[in-house]
Each structure stands twice: as structure tokens, then as C-alpha cells.
């Protein structure tokens, strides 16, 4: 992950990637958050997003999968590098 600051559109506060990754980790490793993470993984990562003859549905499914992969990327980043920063 890049070591740049990101700005949330709804806030004027700048957050570092470490802060963002930490927030993702805290959210998705809690009791209910862990259940939501497992559900998202089963819905959008452990299945095919391709729907034959339906390019719009396939694109929608890929968008859902991209959101899950961003969550996973932040969790992986926190587990490997975040705690050291």
C-alpha cells in the first residue's frame, strides 16, 4: 500500500493509511464485524461473479467483489505492517 494520506470526502480530516487499516481491523475483527466479514467473503469472494449473458449483473458483482477485496487488503495490511508503524 502507498504511504500517502487519504482524505475522506465527508470530512476535512486527513487520515493516514495506518489509521484507516486500524479502523478496518477493529471493525471487521470484532464479534459482529467478524460475522459480517465472513458473510461478505462468502457472498463476494468465494463465488464466481460472472453471469453468462448478463454483463450488467457481472459488472455489479465485480463491484461488490472489489469492495470486499479492499476490506481484505486493509486487514492484511494491518496484520502484516500496521502494528509496526
PyMOL commands that set and color helices and strands:
alter all, ss='L'
color gray80, all
select helices_A, chain A and resi 17-28+31-44+55-80+82-84
alter helices_A, ss='H'
color red, helices_A
select strands_A, chain A and resi 5-7+14-16
alter strands_A, ss='S'
color yellow, strands_A
deselect
rebuild
show_as cartoon
